[in-house]
Amino acid sequence: MSDSDEQPAPPPRSFRVLSALILAPFVVLALWLAGIADDHPWRGPTIDILKAYAALMLCFVGGMRWGIAAQAAPAHDRAAASGDLATGVLALFVGLALWFVAAPHGFALFAVAFAAQGAWDALAAYDNQDAAWFARARLIATVLTVGAMVIAFLASA
């Protein structure tokens, strides 16, 4: 069997469990928001909590990308590494700025930001910077997160 025919290793169990725990608030809050009435007393706080969690998680995935870029920097050219490091920090500022954007537009912009970050993570794996399982895991997380942001957008429009 050649190297290209080998199946990639699955992610560690701890990664799968922690990923599910991290994604659960997106799904639960978006579905809750979609299911409650416009005049429900918890509607405003639900929107605020979901936006705050989205901002926090965008910062987190940007930090992951920054850490991966920092670890890979010695193996790659310095100009590319500097760009990856700077762009990894950008997610922090985007997440913070989007928290201040009112719903539903904030949720639409969060969906775009998470899709862009997820695409960057998936493409980095093809440059051999990440494990193949990480790219698949980030793709699944991106689809779920963007889906939750779209549900929140529709529910708050």
Secondary structure by P-SEA (a helix, b strand, c coil): ccccccccccccaaaaaaaaaaaaaaaaaaaaaacccccccaaaaaaaaaaaaaaaaaaaaaaaaaaaaaaacccccaaaaaaaaaaaaaaaaaaaaaaacccaaaaaaaaaaaaaaaaaaaaaaaaccccaaaaaaaaaaaaaaaaaaaaaaaaac
